[in-house]
Amino acid sequence: MAPNSATQIKVPDLPAGMGNFTFHYFSRLMKRPVCAGKIKDRIGRLSDIVFALKEPYPEAVGLYLEFGWGKPTQFVPWDRLIKIEDDAIFVKPPDGEVYPPFVDQPQWILADKHLMGRTILDMDGRRTEVVNDIHLLESKNRLLLVHVDTSFNGFLRRWGLGGLGWIKDNFISWKYVQPLSVEDAVTTDKVSLSVTRKQLLELPGEDLADALEELHGEEQAALFSALDSEKAAETLVEAEPRAQRQLIASLRKERARTILSEMSVPQLADLFSVLPHDDMTELMELLPKESQSRIAAILSEREANAKALMSVDFVAVPKETRAGDLLSQLRKSGRAKESLTYIYIVNGDGHTLIGVVDLRELVLAKDETPLSELMAYPVVAAEADDMKEDLVELFAKYHYRMLPVVDQKDNLLGVIHFNDIMRGAVTKVKA
């Protein structure tokens, strides 16, 4: 089987200047004769390829030749390579009688010794697949390790039966396989996916969205399923529309319900606006009736005002409240961190907005300090009838992370979050 065309397989994040390239399977290169200039000047057979761990893909630094029977190994630096042919690998003749023996270096791995046949573990350490082959990309005298192949086809190629081609290759990008040093690799027969569940929860939603957009099918669904509902919602909000549609299509009803419950009404409206009608209708039924009405109003754009876009998850307390008492209550409340950006101060009737305290000011204040001494006033607020364009202008002018929404009598109705309104709107304001 000839190397694959570059247009058949997606390889993201290729280094600049790669130009035209050819794919190789490592299993097909193994045991291929290595010749010094001419086919008759054979110096051995390829035993392994040595790669240096680099970003975004490991790059070949030399050929490893092993002869057995106590004979010393030989290491052919990659810059001595002339070309890779179907019947042999041609290199420049050594400067002496033979090439020097292989000497290990930090951050080097051997393809056969440290990857082939290794078990790949999933993000919880459960066994999933075995590395049956390695997919290599050659261009301009460089060779990159871009995928591992876990398919049965790879197994067949290892045993010289690759022509059967029973099933489709199953590639996992190197970006998602944990790089191993030579020292680490010799102590284990396992390879791990590079992102652990703990690391997934620590990554920003936009980074996870970028990673998901480079995956497809089962690989994409598997990564998304590893996220808890809060992180999944955050990631879904940041993903591009195509990826949003793919992720939604793979969700079970109960999983979808829990993820949607973590999203605000404006975020849900943005998501539903890019979904096929049938998917949107099915998901809408998973939401409370009030949320359905507000989302429908936003999508219709007839009533996309502050009252429709606001959240009712906020903290409002009287001005007599002391800083220490409030902090103690907040620590026990289990509230989402998004609702604690600002503390709103209301008058005795518990409705009229009279001031606002930044959470940072509250944390730094002495415990006995009343909030009346910390609050800022008058408060910049949106009115219930303000349209989305009005809200964009307010956020762009004042740079607050959250705005309160009030009625004509300054009664506090809800809050608007910056991210709900300004996603994709900043450039429009600047223009």
C-alpha positions in Angstrom: 0.0 0.0 0.0 1.4 3.4 -1.0 1.8 6.2 1.6 -1.4 8.2 2.0 -2.1 11.5 0.2 -1.8 14.6 2.4 -5.4 15.5 1.6 -6.8 12.3 3.0 -5.9 12.7 6.7 -6.2 15.8 8.8 -3.0 16.8 10.8 -3.6 20.0 12.7 -0.9 22.4 13.9 1.8 21.4 11.4 5.0 23.4 11.7 5.4 26.2 9.2 7.1 25.4 5.9 6.4 21.7 5.7 5.2 22.0 2.1 4.2 18.8 0.3 4.4 15.7 2.5 4.1 11.9 2.4 2.8 9.6 5.1 4.5 6.4 6.2 3.5 3.6 8.6 6.3 2.7 11.0 5.5 -1.0 10.6 6.3 -0.8 6.9 9.7 0.8 7.6 10.8 -1.7 10.2 13.5 -4.2 9.0 13.8 -2.2 5.7 17.5 -2.3 4.4 19.6 0.7 5.2 22.1 1.4 2.4 25.1 3.7 2.3 24.5 5.5 -1.0 23.9 2.5 -3.2 21.6 -0.6 -2.9 24.6 -2.9 -2.9 26.2 -1.1 0.1 23.9 -2.3 2.8 24.9 -1.6 6.3 22.0 -3.2 8.1 18.3 -3.2 8.6 16.2 -0.6 10.4 15.6 -1.6 14.0 14.0 1.6 15.3 13.6 5.3 14.7 14.7 7.8 17.4 12.5 10.8 17.9 13.1 14.0 20.0 10.1 15.2 21.9 9.1 18.6 20.4 5.9 20.6 20.0 3.6 20.0 18.4 5.0 16.6 17.2 8.1 14.6 17.9 10.7 14.8 15.2 13.1 12.1 14.0 16.7 12.6 15.0 18.2 9.4 13.7 18.0 5.7 12.6 18.8 3.0 15.1 20.5 -0.2 13.8 20.9 -3.3 16.0 22.8 -6.3 14.9 22.6 -8.8 17.8 25.2 -11.4 18.8 26.9 -8.8 21.0 27.8 -6.5 18.2 27.6 -2.7 18.9 24.6 -0.8 17.7 24.9 2.0 15.1 23.1 5.4 15.1 22.6 7.2 11.8 21.9 10.9 12.4 18.8 12.1 10.5 20.7 14.7 8.6 22.6 11.8 6.9 19.4 10.6 5.3 19.2 10.7 1.5 15.7 9.3 0.8 13.2 6.6 1.8 12.4 4.2 -1.0 10.0 1.2 -1.0 12.9 -1.2 -1.1 15.5 0.5 1.0 16.4 3.6 3.1 19.4 5.4 1.6 21.9 7.3 3.8 25.2 8.9 3.2 28.3 6.7 3.9 29.7 7.1 7.5 32.8 9.3 7.9 34.6 6.3 9.4 34.2 2.6 8.9 30.9 2.5 10.6 28.4 4.8 12.3 28.9 5.4 16.0 26.9 3.4 18.6 23.6 4.7 19.8 23.8 6.9 22.9 20.6 7.9 24.7 19.8 11.6 25.1 17.2 13.4 27.3 13.8 13.8 25.7 14.4 11.1 23.2 12.1 8.1 22.5 12.3 5.1 20.3 9.2 4.4 18.3 9.3 0.6 18.5 10.8 0.2 22.0 8.6 2.8 23.8 5.4 2.9 21.8 4.6 -0.1 19.6 2.4 -2.6 21.4 1.9 -0.4 24.4 -1.6 -0.2 26.1 -3.3 3.2 25.9 -5.2 4.1 29.1 -8.1 6.3 29.1 -8.5 9.4 31.4 -9.4 7.2 34.4 -6.7 4.7 33.9 -8.9 2.0 32.4 -7.5 0.0 29.5 -8.8 1.0 26.1 -6.6 0.3 23.1 -3.1 -0.9 22.1 -0.7 1.0 19.9 -0.5 -1.3 16.8 1.2 1.1 14.5 2.6 4.7 14.3 1.7 7.1 11.6 4.6 9.3 10.3 4.8 12.4 8.1 7.8 13.1 5.9 8.5 16.4 4.3 11.7 18.3 3.3 14.0 15.8 5.0 12.0 15.9 8.2 10.0 13.1 9.7 7.3 13.8 12.3 5.3 11.4 14.5 1.7 12.6 14.1 -0.6 9.7 15.1 -0.7 6.3 16.8 -2.9 3.7 15.1 -5.0 1.4 17.4 -6.9 -0.4 14.6 -6.7 -4.1 13.7 -5.2 -3.0 10.4 -2.2 -1.7 12.4 -1.9 -5.2 14.0 -2.0 -6.8 10.6 0.7 -4.5 9.2 3.0 -5.4 12.1 2.8 -9.0 11.0 3.2 -8.3 7.3 -0.5 -8.7 6.5 -1.3 -5.1 5.8 -2.6 -5.8 2.4 -5.8 -7.3 3.8 -7.0 -3.9 5.1 -10.1 -5.3 6.9 -11.3 -2.2 8.7 -10.7 1.6 8.8 -7.5 2.8 10.6 -8.1 4.3 14.0 -5.8 7.2 14.5 -5.3 9.1 17.8 -3.4 12.4 17.4 0.0 12.6 19.2 -1.4 15.7 20.9 -3.5 13.5 23.0 -0.9 10.8 23.8 1.3 11.4 26.9 4.9 11.9 25.8 7.3 9.5 27.5 11.0 9.9 28.2 13.2 6.9 27.6 13.6 6.5 31.4 9.9 6.5 32.1 9.1 4.2 29.2 11.3 1.4 30.2 9.4 1.1 33.6 5.9 0.6 32.2 4.1 -1.0 29.3 1.4 1.6 29.3 0.8 4.9 27.5 -1.8 7.4 28.8 -3.9 10.0 27.1 -2.3 13.3 27.7 -5.3 15.0 29.4 -6.4 13.6 32.8 -9.8 14.2 34.2 -8.3 16.5 36.8 -6.6 18.5 34.1 -9.7 18.7 32.1 -11.5 20.4 35.0 -8.7 22.9 35.3 -8.6 23.9 31.6 -10.5 27.0 30.5 -13.6 26.4 28.6 -12.2 28.0 25.4 -9.2 25.7 25.5 -11.4 22.6 25.9 -13.6 23.9 23.0 -10.5 24.2 20.8 -9.5 20.6 21.6 -13.0 19.3 20.9 -13.2 21.0 17.6 -10.1 19.1 16.4 -11.6 15.8 17.3 -14.4 13.9 15.5 -16.9 11.2 16.2 -16.3 8.8 19.1 -13.1 10.6 20.2 -14.9 13.9 20.5 -17.9 12.4 22.3 -15.6 10.5 24.7 -13.7 13.7 25.7 -16.9 15.7 26.2 -18.5 12.9 28.3 -15.5 13.1 30.7 -16.5 16.6 31.7 -18.9 17.3 34.6 -22.0 19.2 33.7 -20.7 22.6 34.7 -17.5 22.3 32.7 -19.4 20.7 29.8 -21.8 23.7 29.7 -18.8 26.2 29.9 -17.2 24.3 27.0 -20.3 24.1 24.9 -20.8 27.9 25.2 -17.3 28.5 23.9 -17.4 26.0 21.0 -18.0 26.9 17.4 -21.5 26.3 16.0 -20.4 23.1 14.0 -18.9 21.6 17.2 -22.0 22.6 19.2 -24.3 20.8 16.8 -22.0 17.7 16.9 -21.9 17.6 20.7 -25.6 18.1 21.2 -26.4 15.3 18.7 -24.4 12.8 20.8 -26.1 13.6 24.2 -28.6 11.5 26.0 -31.7 13.3 27.3 -30.8 13.3 31.0 -27.2 14.3 30.3 -28.5 17.2 28.1 -30.9 18.3 30.9 -28.1 18.6 33.5 -25.8 20.5 31.1 -28.5 22.9 30.0 -29.4 23.6 33.6 -25.9 25.1 34.1 -26.4 27.6 31.3 -28.0 31.0 31.4 -31.0 31.9 29.3 -29.0 34.1 26.9 -26.4 31.3 26.5 -29.2 28.8 25.8 -30.7 31.2 23.2 -27.3 31.5 21.5 -27.0 27.7 21.4 -30.5 27.1 20.2 -30.1 29.6 17.4 -27.5 27.4 15.7 -29.2 24.0 16.1 -31.5 22.3 13.6 -35.2 22.9 14.4 -35.9 19.4 15.6 -33.0 19.4 18.0 -33.9 22.8 19.3 -37.6 21.7 19.9 -36.5 18.5 21.7 -34.1 20.4 24.0 -36.6 23.2 24.7 -38.9 20.6 26.2 -36.2 19.8 28.8 -36.4 23.3 30.3 -38.8 25.0 32.7 -41.7 26.8 31.1 -40.5 30.2 32.2 -37.1 29.6 30.5 -38.8 28.3 27.4 -40.8 31.6 27.1 -37.8 33.8 27.7 -35.7 31.9 25.1 -38.5 32.1 22.6 -38.8 35.8 23.1 -35.0 36.3 22.6 -35.0 34.1 19.5 -37.9 36.1 18.0 -36.0 39.3 18.7 -39.2 41.1 19.4 -38.7 41.1 23.2 -35.0 40.6 23.6 -34.8 43.1 26.4 -33.0 43.2 29.7 -35.9 41.5 31.5 -35.8 38.5 29.1 -32.0 38.3 29.2 -31.4 38.6 33.0 -30.6 36.0 35.6 -32.3 36.0 39.0 -29.3 34.5 40.7 -27.7 37.3 42.7 -27.0 38.4 46.3 -28.9 41.3 47.8 -28.7 42.3 51.5 -29.6 45.4 53.7 -27.0 48.1 54.2 -26.8 47.3 58.0 -25.3 43.8 57.2 -21.7 43.5 58.6 -18.9 42.2 56.3 -17.9 39.3 58.6 -21.5 38.0 58.9 -22.1 38.1 55.2 -18.8 36.4 54.3 -19.7 33.6 56.8 -23.2 33.2 55.1 -21.7 33.1 51.6 -19.1 30.4 52.5 -22.0 28.2 53.7 -24.3 29.0 50.9 -22.8 26.9 48.2 -23.6 29.6 45.6 -22.1 29.5 42.1 -19.1 31.8 42.0 -20.6 33.7 39.0 -23.4 35.1 41.3 -20.8 36.5 43.8 -19.1 39.1 41.6 -21.0 42.0 43.3 -23.1 42.3 46.4 -26.2 44.5 45.9 -27.5 46.6 48.7 -31.2 47.1 49.1 -33.3 49.3 51.4 -35.5 48.1 54.3 -38.2 46.8 52.1 -35.7 44.5 50.4 -36.4 45.6 46.9 -35.1 49.1 46.1 -31.5 49.1 44.9 -29.4 51.7 46.8 -25.7 50.5 46.4 -23.3 47.9 45.3 -20.2 46.3 46.9 -17.4 44.6 44.9 -16.6 41.2 46.4 -13.0 42.1 46.6 -13.8 45.1 48.9 -15.9 42.8 51.1 -13.1 40.3 51.5 -10.6 43.0 52.5 -12.9 44.7 55.0 -12.9 44.3 58.7 -15.6 41.9 60.0 -17.5 44.6 62.0 -17.7 47.0 59.0 -21.3 47.6 57.9 -21.9 47.4 54.1 -23.2 51.0 54.1 -19.6 52.1 54.6 -18.3 49.9 51.7 -21.0 50.4 49.1 -20.7 52.5 46.0 -23.7 54.7 44.9 -25.5 55.7 42.7 -25.5 52.3 41.0 -25.1 51.9 37.2 -28.0 49.8 36.2 -29.9 48.6 33.2 -33.7 49.2 32.9 -36.0 46.2 32.3 -37.0 47.5 28.9 -33.4 48.1 27.6 -32.6 46.2 24.5 -29.5 44.1 23.9 -27.8 46.9 22.0 -28.3 49.2 25.0 -26.7 46.5 27.3 -23.7 46.1 25.0 -23.1 49.9 25.2 -23.4 49.9 29.0 -20.8 47.0 29.3 -18.5 48.6 26.8 -18.6 52.0 28.6 -18.3 50.9 32.2 -16.4 47.5 31.9 -18.4 45.9 34.8 -18.6 42.1 35.0 -22.2 42.2 35.9 -25.1 44.8 35.7 -28.2 45.0 37.9 -31.6 45.2 36.2 -34.2 47.5 37.7 -37.7 48.7 37.0 -38.9 52.3 36.9 -39.0 52.5 40.7 -35.4 51.1 41.1 -36.6 47.8 42.4 -33.9 45.1 41.8 -35.2 42.5 39.3 -32.1 40.5 38.3 -28.6 40.8 36.8 -27.0 40.6 33.4 -23.6 38.9 33.1 -20.9 40.4 30.8 -20.2 37.0 29.1 -23.9 36.5 28.2 -24.1 39.8 26.3 -20.7 40.6 25.0 -19.7 37.3 23.4 -19.0 38.3 19.8 -20.2 41.8 20.4 -16.9 43.6 21.4 -15.7 44.0 17.8 -19.0 45.4 16.8 -18.9 48.1 19.5 -15.3 49.1 18.5 -16.4 49.3 14.9 
